[in-house]
């Protein structure tokens, strides 16, 4: 009977130590926010969507995925942001509805700023929207390799009408009226003489 009580106490102490160790590790972990940009783009046009980090504690390796609606946008390319001056980046835009980037920074990523820019082309569907969700984002501290706790904030792309052609038509019409009106006035003045 004493042996059973001894093992219960030993298991209780062991479980308590494991939980305290887990709590201490969680509390000491750095936290960072990644957020995708909010943009408007004319149908058929290109747009650059920034993915920013806020409060980077000195990140080395980083993995992120940006999910989007392939019925609204087409991913074209991923480029390094200003915080990735001395980093190696591999990216993929071939997955339908998902952009993936893996980064290894030689210099720790610290502070706030743009990590990557994703160039999209808007499919010609005026008024459509696409959420830009950051998923599967993982980050590790540069020196010690500890996990960084990641929070994400989704962005959004809204496709607007392309008024370029209509503006051009209006300008041509106004210029035509001015030329015709000027010609008519000149004709009337010459006729009066």
ABEGO torsion letter per residue (X at the ends): XAAAAAAAAAAAAAAAAAAAAAAAAAAABBBBBBBBBBBBBBBGBBBBBBBBBBGBAGBBBBBBBBBBBAAABBBABBBBBAAAABBBBBBBAABBGBBBBBBBBABBBBEBEBABBBBBBBBBBBGBBBBBBBBGBBBBBAAAGBBBBBBBBBBBBBBBBBAAAAAAAAAAAAAAAAAAAAAAAAAAAAAAX
